Amino acid sequence: MQVTEVNVFPVDEEKLKAYVTITFDNCFVVRDLKIINGKEGLFVAMPSKKRKDGTFKDTAHPLNNETRDMIETVVLSAYEAAINSSQD
């Protein structure tokens, strides 16, 4: 499985840096990933839904660290490219 498309939508907030849509193998889309500026730097948060008790539950997420790392690497690279191109 490969990420074949990444669309980054930057926002100007303190912690939330961008919304992201990714496509896998040109046939499956996941929307509303978020790039968050956390305590240890940028990370990718998976799409989630607020539950009745106020907690959030991921609606889509990788099942292993290898896939999570692959997604995070591709998404953060696309974010950096989008930010750099907007500064030119």
Phi, psi and omega in degrees: 000134181231146171280118184256348177206141177225125176244122183252133179237088183298147173230157184253075178232164184296308183260316179282120184256332181191155165260150184221142171242131178238151177239134177256130174050034180055023183215356181218124185251139171236122182254164173069029165291154180233142171260120186244139173268099183264188181300328183250022179109194183286143172213164181257124175260135180285159178300141182217167181230137179283131180268169182300330181276004178092352178275166179248143179235128178300136177266340176210136180198155177290152181266354179214162183293328180299314180291319178300315179297319179298313180297313182298319179298313181294315183293314181293326175296317178294323178296312179300318179296319180294318179295315180295322181288332179284341179273346181284000000 
